Amino acid sequence: MDLYVIVCAAGPVQDLPDLIAEAQSRSWTVQIVATPKAVDFIDEADLERRTGRKVRVHYRHPSEPKPPRATAILVYPATFNTVNKFALGITDTYALGLLSEAPGLGIPVTVVPFVNDSLAGRTPYRAAVVALTEEGVRFADSWQEALPPA
């Protein structure tokens, strides 16, 4: 079972080691997919050591083998930008490309937003949450709540 954890550029990335350990204890194989901005927030080498997989940021070259398809996707921490782009189907990064395809492929997606109150109250964000929820995307308050069972 492959759990893709899509990581955005926000402070809670410091929790990734705990999230990975808990997911692995539930028999998940974890694949970290970082947005380009998130790369500056994470320790790629440490995450690769913990997961045994290369952190993915960009689309693979056609000559590279296809990675295993995600069984489930967890977006943590999800920024205002990523939630809005996901809802609009914008695929300008590998992470957003995966997210945009997931509902159509039947891959369950859970989003744990890290958005301040002034942004969360904006109409575009509220509309994005509604639209994604209508497509079956689940929103959670914490990664502990969002992490799927084994």
C-alpha positions as a Markdown table, in Angstrom:
| # | Residue | x | y | z |
|---|---|---|---|---|
| 1 | Met | 0.0 | 0.0 | 0.0 |
| 2 | Asp | 1.6 | 3.2 | -1.2 |
| 3 | Leu | 0.8 | 6.4 | 0.7 |
| 4 | Tyr | 1.8 | 9.5 | -1.1 |
| 5 | Val | 2.4 | 12.5 | 1.2 |
| 6 | Ile | 2.3 | 15.7 | -0.7 |
| 7 | Val | 4.3 | 18.3 | 1.2 |
| 8 | Cys | 3.8 | 22.1 | 0.8 |
| 9 | Ala | 6.1 | 24.9 | 2.0 |
| 10 | Ala | 4.8 | 25.5 | 5.6 |
| 11 | Gly | 6.1 | 25.1 | 9.1 |
| 12 | Pro | 4.4 | 21.8 | 10.0 |
| 13 | Val | 6.9 | 20.0 | 7.7 |
| 14 | Gln | 8.8 | 19.5 | 10.9 |
| 15 | Asp | 6.2 | 16.8 | 11.8 |
| 16 | Leu | 7.1 | 14.6 | 8.8 |
| 17 | Pro | 9.4 | 12.2 | 10.6 |
| 18 | Asp | 6.6 | 11.4 | 13.1 |
| 19 | Leu | 4.0 | 11.1 | 10.3 |
| 20 | Ile | 6.3 | 8.8 | 8.3 |
| 21 | Ala | 7.0 | 6.6 | 11.3 |
| 22 | Glu | 3.3 | 6.3 | 12.2 |
| 23 | Ala | 2.3 | 5.5 | 8.6 |
| 24 | Gln | 5.0 | 2.8 | 8.4 |
| 25 | Ser | 3.8 | 1.3 | 11.6 |
| 26 | Arg | 0.4 | 0.9 | 9.8 |
| 27 | Ser | 2.1 | -0.9 | 7.0 |
| 28 | Trp | 2.1 | 2.0 | 4.5 |
| 29 | Thr | 5.0 | 2.5 | 2.1 |
| 30 | Val | 5.5 | 6.3 | 2.1 |
| 31 | Gln | 6.4 | 8.3 | -0.9 |
| 32 | Ile | 7.1 | 12.0 | -0.3 |
| 33 | Val | 6.2 | 14.4 | -3.1 |
| 34 | Ala | 7.2 | 18.0 | -2.5 |
| 35 | Thr | 6.1 | 21.1 | -4.2 |
| 36 | Pro | 9.1 | 23.1 | -5.6 |
| 37 | Lys | 8.8 | 25.6 | -2.8 |
| 38 | Ala | 8.6 | 22.9 | -0.1 |
| 39 | Val | 12.1 | 21.7 | -1.1 |
| 40 | Asp | 13.6 | 24.7 | 0.9 |
| 41 | Phe | 11.6 | 23.6 | 4.0 |
| 42 | Ile | 12.5 | 19.9 | 4.1 |
| 43 | Asp | 15.6 | 17.8 | 4.6 |
| 44 | Glu | 15.4 | 15.6 | 1.5 |
| 45 | Ala | 18.2 | 13.3 | 2.6 |
| 46 | Asp | 16.6 | 12.6 | 5.9 |
| 47 | Leu | 13.2 | 11.9 | 4.4 |
| 48 | Glu | 14.7 | 9.7 | 1.8 |
| 49 | Arg | 16.5 | 7.7 | 4.5 |
| 50 | Arg | 13.3 | 7.3 | 6.5 |
| 51 | Thr | 11.2 | 6.2 | 3.5 |
| 52 | Gly | 13.8 | 4.4 | 1.4 |
| 53 | Arg | 12.5 | 6.4 | -1.6 |
| 54 | Lys | 13.7 | 9.5 | -3.5 |
| 55 | Val | 11.7 | 12.6 | -2.7 |
| 56 | Arg | 9.8 | 13.4 | -5.9 |
| 57 | Val | 9.5 | 17.0 | -7.0 |
| 58 | His | 9.3 | 16.9 | -10.8 |
| 59 | Tyr | 7.6 | 14.7 | -13.4 |
| 60 | Arg | 9.6 | 11.7 | -14.4 |
| 61 | His | 11.5 | 11.5 | -17.7 |
| 62 | Pro | 9.8 | 9.2 | -20.2 |
| 63 | Ser | 12.8 | 6.9 | -20.0 |
| 64 | Glu | 12.4 | 6.4 | -16.2 |
| 65 | Pro | 10.1 | 3.6 | -14.9 |
| 66 | Lys | 6.7 | 4.5 | -13.7 |
| 67 | Pro | 6.5 | 4.7 | -9.9 |
| 68 | Pro | 3.8 | 2.6 | -8.1 |
| 69 | Arg | 0.4 | 4.3 | -8.1 |
| 70 | Ala | -0.7 | 5.8 | -4.8 |
| 71 | Thr | -3.2 | 3.8 | -2.8 |
| 72 | Ala | -4.1 | 7.0 | -0.9 |
| 73 | Ile | -2.8 | 10.6 | -0.8 |
| 74 | Leu | -2.3 | 12.9 | 2.2 |
| 75 | Val | -1.6 | 16.5 | 1.6 |
| 76 | Tyr | 0.3 | 17.8 | 4.6 |
| 77 | Pro | 0.7 | 20.7 | 5.3 |
| 78 | Ala | -1.6 | 22.0 | 2.6 |
| 79 | Thr | -1.2 | 25.7 | 1.8 |
| 80 | Phe | -3.8 | 28.2 | 0.5 |
| 81 | Asn | -2.1 | 28.2 | -2.9 |
| 82 | Thr | -2.2 | 24.4 | -3.2 |
| 83 | Val | -5.8 | 24.0 | -2.1 |
| 84 | Asn | -7.0 | 26.6 | -4.5 |
| 85 | Lys | -4.9 | 25.2 | -7.4 |
| 86 | Phe | -6.1 | 21.7 | -6.7 |
| 87 | Ala | -9.7 | 22.8 | -6.8 |
| 88 | Leu | -9.2 | 24.5 | -10.1 |
| 89 | Gly | -7.3 | 21.6 | -11.7 |
| 90 | Ile | -4.1 | 23.5 | -12.2 |
| 91 | Thr | -1.2 | 21.1 | -12.8 |
| 92 | Asp | 1.8 | 23.4 | -12.9 |
| 93 | Thr | 3.8 | 21.1 | -10.5 |
| 94 | Tyr | 4.2 | 17.3 | -10.2 |
| 95 | Ala | 2.4 | 17.4 | -6.9 |
| 96 | Leu | -0.6 | 19.2 | -8.3 |
| 97 | Gly | -0.7 | 16.9 | -11.3 |
| 98 | Leu | -1.0 | 13.9 | -9.0 |
| 99 | Leu | -3.7 | 15.6 | -7.0 |
| 100 | Ser | -5.7 | 16.7 | -10.0 |
| 101 | Glu | -5.8 | 13.1 | -11.3 |
| 102 | Ala | -6.5 | 11.4 | -8.0 |
| 103 | Pro | -10.3 | 11.9 | -7.8 |
| 104 | Gly | -10.7 | 10.7 | -11.4 |
| 105 | Leu | -8.7 | 7.6 | -10.6 |
| 106 | Gly | -10.6 | 6.8 | -7.4 |
| 107 | Ile | -7.6 | 7.5 | -5.2 |
| 108 | Pro | -8.7 | 8.8 | -1.8 |
| 109 | Val | -7.2 | 12.2 | -0.9 |
| 110 | Thr | -7.1 | 13.8 | 2.5 |
| 111 | Val | -6.0 | 17.4 | 2.9 |
| 112 | Val | -4.7 | 18.9 | 6.2 |
| 113 | Pro | -4.8 | 22.7 | 5.6 |
| 114 | Phe | -2.2 | 25.0 | 7.1 |
| 115 | Val | -4.0 | 28.3 | 6.2 |
| 116 | Asn | -4.3 | 31.4 | 8.4 |
| 117 | Asp | -7.7 | 32.7 | 9.3 |
| 118 | Ser | -7.6 | 35.7 | 7.0 |
| 119 | Leu | -6.9 | 33.5 | 4.0 |
| 120 | Ala | -9.3 | 30.7 | 5.1 |
| 121 | Gly | -12.1 | 33.3 | 5.2 |
| 122 | Arg | -11.6 | 34.3 | 1.6 |
| 123 | Thr | -14.3 | 33.4 | -0.9 |
| 124 | Pro | -11.9 | 31.6 | -3.3 |
| 125 | Tyr | -10.6 | 29.3 | -0.5 |
| 126 | Arg | -14.1 | 28.5 | 0.9 |
| 127 | Ala | -15.3 | 27.7 | -2.6 |
| 128 | Ala | -12.2 | 25.5 | -3.2 |
| 129 | Val | -13.0 | 23.5 | 0.0 |
| 130 | Val | -16.6 | 23.1 | -1.1 |
| 131 | Ala | -15.7 | 22.0 | -4.6 |
| 132 | Leu | -13.1 | 19.5 | -3.4 |
| 133 | Thr | -15.4 | 18.1 | -0.8 |
| 134 | Glu | -18.1 | 17.6 | -3.4 |
| 135 | Glu | -15.5 | 15.5 | -5.4 |
| 136 | Gly | -14.9 | 13.3 | -2.4 |
| 137 | Val | -11.7 | 15.0 | -1.0 |
| 138 | Arg | -11.6 | 14.8 | 2.8 |
| 139 | Phe | -10.4 | 17.6 | 5.0 |
| 140 | Ala | -8.9 | 16.9 | 8.4 |
| 141 | Asp | -7.5 | 19.0 | 11.2 |
| 142 | Ser | -4.3 | 17.1 | 11.9 |
| 143 | Trp | -2.1 | 14.5 | 10.2 |
| 144 | Gln | -3.0 | 12.0 | 13.0 |
| 145 | Glu | -6.7 | 12.3 | 12.1 |
| 146 | Ala | -5.9 | 12.2 | 8.4 |
| 147 | Leu | -3.6 | 9.2 | 8.3 |
| 148 | Pro | -5.5 | 6.2 | 6.8 |
| 149 | Pro | -5.6 | 2.9 | 8.8 |
| 150 | Ala | -3.6 | 0.0 | 7.5 |
